[in-house]
Amino acid sequence: MDLCEAILNRRSIRKYKDKEIDENIINKIIEAGIWAPSAGNLQSWEVVVVKDHLTKDKLAVACYIREFIAESAVVLVICAHKRNSEATYGERGSELYSIQDAACAAQNMLLMIHDLGLGACWNGSFDEDSVSDLLGIPEGIRPVAIITVGYPDEKPIPPPRKEIEEFIHNEKY
């Protein structure tokens, strides 16, 4: 798939077919994240792969009752490894670079998911403590995105976008 086509046509999918995803495909998605840019090439992010139905049900509750989370084939919980970045970059590494690293990895994964003919939805709205407790995420590692993955059972229309001029500031804000 052409990169421009992937960027323009990827959509957030919230309705999935009841079909499992092969482990090799999941690994290919995560590998796309590994190739994302990161501060100092520290790659200060990790992912928790959730397939268990009961755990997905509990994640849906931690995400403020978003049922599609429980209905997806796989949930990828992308975590920032704050301590890893902090060791090299101090507080800025912990509070910013690690989150940027996780976000870059997540975007690569979203594009790979689309390229593979799967659907996904990025979720940032969740109770962080509940997710950490549920998945046993240790101190210093912060869940920053929850990505549902599955075979799409919908084709959403493109949402409106702002014009390019609304984003650009030349030399000064």
C-alpha positions as CSV (number, residue, x, y, z in Angstrom):
1,M,0.0,0.0,0.0
2,D,1.2,3.5,-0.8
3,L,2.1,5.5,2.4
4,C,0.0,8.5,1.4
5,E,-3.0,6.2,0.7
6,A,-2.5,4.5,4.1
7,I,-2.4,7.9,5.9
8,L,-5.4,9.3,4.1
9,N,-7.6,6.2,4.3
10,R,-6.9,4.8,7.8
11,R,-9.9,5.2,10.1
12,S,-10.7,4.5,13.7
13,I,-12.6,1.2,13.7
14,R,-14.9,0.4,16.6
15,K,-16.8,-2.6,15.2
16,Y,-15.0,-5.8,14.6
17,K,-15.7,-9.3,13.2
18,D,-15.4,-12.2,15.6
19,K,-12.1,-13.5,14.2
20,E,-8.7,-14.1,15.8
21,I,-5.5,-12.6,14.6
22,D,-2.5,-14.8,14.0
23,E,0.5,-14.3,16.3
24,N,2.8,-13.6,13.4
25,I,0.6,-10.7,12.3
26,I,0.6,-9.3,15.9
27,N,4.4,-9.5,15.9
28,K,4.6,-7.7,12.5
29,I,2.5,-4.9,14.0
30,I,4.8,-4.6,17.0
31,E,7.9,-4.7,14.8
32,A,6.6,-1.7,13.0
33,G,6.6,0.1,16.3
34,I,10.2,-0.9,17.0
35,W,11.2,1.0,13.8
36,A,9.7,4.2,15.0
37,P,12.0,7.1,15.9
38,S,12.8,7.6,19.5
39,A,14.8,10.0,21.6
40,G,18.4,8.9,21.6
41,N,17.2,5.6,20.1
42,L,16.3,4.5,23.6
43,Q,13.1,3.0,22.3
44,S,11.6,3.7,25.8
45,W,8.3,2.1,25.3
46,E,6.8,-1.4,25.9
47,V,3.5,-3.1,24.9
48,V,1.2,-5.4,26.8
49,V,-0.7,-7.7,24.4
50,V,-4.1,-8.6,25.7
51,K,-6.2,-11.4,24.1
52,D,-8.0,-12.8,27.2
53,H,-11.7,-12.1,27.0
54,L,-12.1,-11.4,30.7
55,T,-9.2,-9.0,30.7
56,K,-10.5,-7.2,27.7
57,D,-13.9,-6.9,29.5
58,K,-12.1,-5.3,32.5
59,L,-10.2,-3.0,30.2
60,A,-13.4,-1.8,28.6
61,V,-14.6,-0.8,32.0
62,A,-11.3,1.0,32.8
63,C,-11.9,2.8,29.5
64,Y,-15.2,4.2,30.8
65,I,-17.4,1.4,29.3
66,R,-16.2,1.3,25.7
67,E,-17.7,-2.0,24.6
68,F,-15.7,-2.2,21.4
69,I,-12.5,-2.7,23.4
70,A,-13.9,-6.0,24.7
71,E,-15.1,-7.0,21.2
72,S,-11.7,-6.5,19.5
73,A,-9.5,-9.5,18.8
74,V,-6.4,-8.0,20.5
75,V,-5.8,-5.0,22.6
76,L,-2.3,-3.4,22.6
77,V,-1.6,-1.3,25.7
78,I,1.3,1.0,24.7
79,C,3.4,2.1,27.7
80,A,6.1,4.7,28.1
81,H,9.1,3.5,29.9
82,K,9.7,6.6,31.9
83,R,12.7,5.4,33.9
84,N,14.6,4.4,30.8
85,S,14.3,7.9,29.3
86,E,14.9,9.6,32.7
87,A,18.3,7.8,33.1
88,T,19.6,9.6,30.0
89,Y,17.5,12.8,29.8
90,G,16.3,13.5,33.3
91,E,12.8,14.9,34.0
92,R,12.2,15.9,30.3
93,G,13.0,12.3,29.3
94,S,10.6,10.9,31.9
95,E,7.7,13.3,31.3
96,L,8.0,14.0,27.6
97,Y,10.4,11.9,25.5
98,S,9.2,8.5,26.7
99,I,5.6,9.5,25.9
100,Q,6.7,10.8,22.5
101,D,8.5,7.5,21.9
102,A,5.4,5.5,22.7
103,A,3.3,7.8,20.5
104,C,5.6,7.4,17.5
105,A,5.6,3.6,18.0
106,A,1.8,3.6,18.3
107,Q,1.4,5.5,15.0
108,N,3.7,3.1,13.2
109,M,1.6,0.3,14.5
110,L,-1.6,1.9,13.4
111,L,-0.3,2.4,9.9
112,M,0.9,-1.3,9.8
113,I,-2.5,-2.5,11.1
114,H,-4.2,-0.6,8.3
115,D,-1.7,-1.8,5.7
116,L,-2.4,-5.4,6.8
117,G,-6.2,-5.0,6.2
118,L,-7.0,-4.9,9.8
119,G,-8.8,-2.1,11.8
120,A,-7.8,-0.3,14.9
121,C,-8.8,2.5,17.3
122,W,-6.5,4.6,19.4
123,N,-7.9,5.1,22.9
124,G,-6.4,7.7,25.3
125,S,-9.4,8.0,27.6
126,F,-8.9,5.5,30.5
127,D,-8.3,5.2,34.2
128,E,-4.6,4.9,34.2
129,D,-4.3,3.4,37.7
130,S,-7.0,0.8,36.9
131,V,-5.2,-0.3,33.7
132,S,-1.9,-0.4,35.5
133,D,-3.3,-2.5,38.3
134,L,-5.2,-4.8,36.0
135,L,-2.2,-5.6,33.9
136,G,0.4,-5.5,36.6
137,I,2.3,-2.6,35.0
138,P,5.2,-1.7,37.3
139,E,6.1,1.7,38.7
140,G,8.0,3.9,36.2
141,I,6.1,2.4,33.3
142,R,3.0,4.4,32.2
143,P,0.2,3.2,29.9
144,V,-0.4,6.0,27.4
145,A,-2.5,4.5,24.7
146,I,-4.8,1.5,24.3
147,I,-5.2,0.3,20.7
148,T,-7.9,-2.1,19.8
149,V,-7.1,-4.4,16.8
150,G,-9.3,-6.7,14.7
151,Y,-10.9,-7.4,11.4
152,P,-13.1,-4.4,10.6
153,D,-16.8,-4.8,10.4
154,E,-17.5,-1.2,9.4
155,K,-16.2,1.4,7.0
156,P,-16.4,4.8,8.6
157,I,-16.6,7.9,6.4
158,P,-13.6,10.3,6.7
159,P,-14.1,13.0,9.3
160,P,-13.7,16.6,8.4
161,R,-10.2,18.1,8.7
162,K,-9.0,21.6,9.2
163,E,-7.3,23.4,6.3
164,I,-3.5,23.4,6.2
165,E,-3.3,27.1,6.8
166,E,-4.7,26.6,10.3
167,F,-1.7,24.7,11.3
168,I,1.2,26.7,9.9
169,H,3.1,29.5,11.5
170,N,6.1,30.8,9.6
171,E,9.0,31.7,11.8
172,K,6.9,33.3,14.6
173,Y,3.7,32.2,16.2
